């Protein structure tokens, strides 16, 4: 059984996490002075450093060009009582690459300002442990032998509350992390690109080895589908748009902005299915790439 745990405050948690991560990065060893690590031993190296320097037990797997780091026995959330206001209701938000097409199904409606309460927040311990894991990943990958051939494409860190079946997963494109570290991308933009999701999965209870994790080589299509979905959620939950905005146009902007960021042209068309009365829209690749990138 899997279900969404959070519908709000994801951006704030991500930015807080990134701020701490930035401090830790600056305090770490520079790539020019760090030792060189072998790709064949990368899993053991990351596990050993996490354990020795942070007393952090992790399981590491390199699947294709995707690096997975699994952290069991984590306290991820705690009770909270934070007020927030919704201006849009997101009933459906699905994105997928299918048969060379980008397919979306969504139902998003403007609503009167509605005050709600966020019942959970991330613990300080999970923020610290996630950032320590990121610090080790950065340190090892920035010092890997023959980086042009050995660098991973994606990295995924999973924290698991193996007592209650709660999972926090953060996935990033490795070149994005390098860009933000070298000042070529803002931290706010990075927070939109890093995929963060929290779910409940009772299979995780007692799973200290990550047996139920789907370790696979993440594709660019999979990553971009999740990023488009995340950007749509953030656009209408912050919100970044006026309640009178044209929902279809705003979503087309999200798609165009995202695929251009990664130079994605390996699709034929985009199909938008607006379940809230906006009908169906089909745009070819040229039309998407003709959209202004703002």
N, C-alpha and C positions, 0 to 999 in steps of 0.2 A: 504494500500500500504506500503510495507516494502522494503528498499533497503540499500545496504552497503554505508556508508558515507566515511569511511577511508579505504585505502588500504596500508598505510604506517605509520611508526613512532609509531605503537602500543606499541612496546617493550619499546621505549624511554619514552613514556608517562607512561607506567606501572612502569618502574624503578623509574622515578621521584616521582610517587605516592607512591611507596613502601618506598622510602628513607624517605619521610616525615612521612609516617605511622610508620616507625621504631622509629623515634624521639618521636612521640606521644606516642607510646607504652611504651617507656622507662620512659616517664614522668607520666604515669598513675599509678593508685593504683596497688599494687602487689596482686596476688591472695590470699595470706595468710592474708592480712589485710582488704580486701574488704568485704562488707556485703554479705550474702548469699541470692540468689534470687530464687523464686519459678518458676517452668516451667509453671504453670498455669497463671502466671501474666507477663510472659516474654514480650509479645507484649506491654502491658501498660507501663512496666518499661522502655523499650528501647525508646518508644515514649516520655515519661516524661523527661528522662535524656537528650535526644537530644534537646527537646524544652527548658528546663530550663538552661542548661549549654551552648548550642550553638545557641539558637534561630533557631533551625532547625526543621521544621515541617516534620514529616515522618509518614507513615502508615506501620504497621508491622503485618505480618501474619506468623504463624507457620503451615505449611501444611505437615503433616506426620513428616518426619525428615529433612525438608528443611525450613530454616528461610528466609523470604522475607522482605526486607526493601525498601519501595518506597518513593522517595524524589521528589515531584513535584516542579514546578516553579523554575527550575534551568537554569542558563546560562551555556551551556555546551561547545560551540565552539565559536571561533572568527576568523576573517580573519588572514591569515598568508601568507608568501611567502618564503618557505624554499625549497632549492634545495636538491635533492637526486638522486642517480643513480641506475637504475635497471639493473641487469645482467641476470635475468630470467623473463619470462612472465608466469604468472599463469592464464590460461584461465578458468580452471575448477578445483575445489577442494572440493569434496563431500565425506563424511564419514558417515556410519550408521551401527548400529547393526541390522541385519535382520535374523530372524529364526535361531538364534544361530551362525550366521556368522558375521564377520566384513567385510563390503563391502565398497570398495573405487572406485571412478571414478575421474580421474584427467587428466589434460593436462597441462604439464609444459615444457617449452622450454627455452634453453639457447639462449640469444640474445646479440648482440653487446651492449656495455655500452650505456645506454640511459638516458640522464638527464631529470628529470621531476621536477615539482613544487608541493609541498604540499600546498594546498590553505587554509586549516583550521588547527587550533591547539586547544587543550583544554584550557579553561580559568583557571586563578589562583583560582577563586572562586569555581569552581567545584572540583578542586584538594583538596582544603581545606575542603569543605563540605563532600566529599567522605571519607576523612581521619578522620574527626570528627565522622562520622557514624561508620567507622571501629573501632575507639577507643572505642566507647560506646558498640559495639557488643562484642569486646574482653573483656572489663571490666565485662559485665554481664555474658557472657558465662563461663569465667574463675572462676566465683563465684556462679555458679548455683548449686542448691541442687541435690544430688545424680547424679553426672555427668555421671557415667557409663550408667545409664538408660535414662537420659534426654538430653544429648548433641545432637545437630543436626548433621546430616551427611554433609549437604551442607548449605552454606549461599549465598544469592544473594542480592546484593544491586543495585537498579535501580535508576538512576537520570533521570528525565524527563524534557525537555524543553517543557512545556505545552502551550507555545505560538506558537512554530514552529514545534512541532511534532518530536523532536530529542530525542533519548534514548541512554543512556550509561549504560551498564549492566556489572557488575563484579560478577562472580560466583567462589567460592572456596570450596574446600574440607576442612572441619573443622580441620581434623588431620594434613593437610599440614600447616595450619596457626599455629597450636601449635608447629609443628616441627621447623618452621622458627623462631618463637618467642624464643624457647629454644636453638637455635643455632644448631639444628640437620639437617638443610637444608640451602643452600645458598639462598640469595635473588634473584639471577639470575635464579636459578632453580625454585623458587617459581613463578617468573614472567612468566615462561613457563607453569606452571600448572594452575595458575589462568586464567579463561576464561574471556576475555575482548572483548566486541563487541559494536560497535556504529551503530545504524540504524536510518532510518527515518520511522516513522509510524504516519500518520496524524490522526489516531484515538486518539492519545494522546493529541491532542489540546483541552485544557479546562478540561482534565481529572485529577483533583486534588486528586481523591480518588483511582486511579489505577484500575478503573473498567475494562479496556481493557488488564490488565496484566494477563497472564496465570499462576496463582498461582497453582503450582502442586508440587508433591513430586518428585524431580529430582532423577533419577536412576543412578547407577554407569555406566551403558551402555551409557546413554545419555551424561553424563559428559565426559567419555573417548572418545566418538566419537568427541565431540567438541574440546577436548584437542589435539587429534591426528590431526584434521584439522588445529588447531592453530599452532601446532608445524611444520607441513608441510609448512604453510605460512611463518613462521619465518625463517625456514631453507633456503628457497629460496628467501626471500626478504632482509635478512640482507646483503649478503647471508652468510651462514655458510659453504657452499661447493664450490668447484671449478666448473667452468662452464662445465668442461669435466666429471663431476661426473655422475655415472650411476643413473638415476632418480629412477628407480625401487628399486635398492638396498638401496638407501638413505631413501626411504619411508618405506621399510621393517624394517630398523633400527629404524625409528620413532615408528612404531607400537610395535616392540619388547620392546623397552625402556619404552614405556608408560604402556603397560599391566604388565610388570614386576614390575614397581614402585608400582602398586596397587594390585599385586598378582592376577590379573584377569586370571582365567582359565575357566570361564564359556562361552566358545565359541568352536565351532567345527573346524572352518577353517577361513582363510582370503582370500578374492578374490580381486585382484587388476586389475582394468581395465584402462590401459594407453591409453588414446584417442589420444595421440601424436605419435602413431606408435609403441608403446611398447608392444602391445598385451595384453593378459590376463594371469595372474599368480594366481594359487590357491595353498595355503600352509596350511597344517594342523596345529593344535595347537602345536604339538611337534616341528615342524620345526621353528615356531615363538619363542618358548621358548628356542630353541637351539642356537638362534642368540646371539652373544656376546653382553653384555650390556656395550657399550662404549659411 
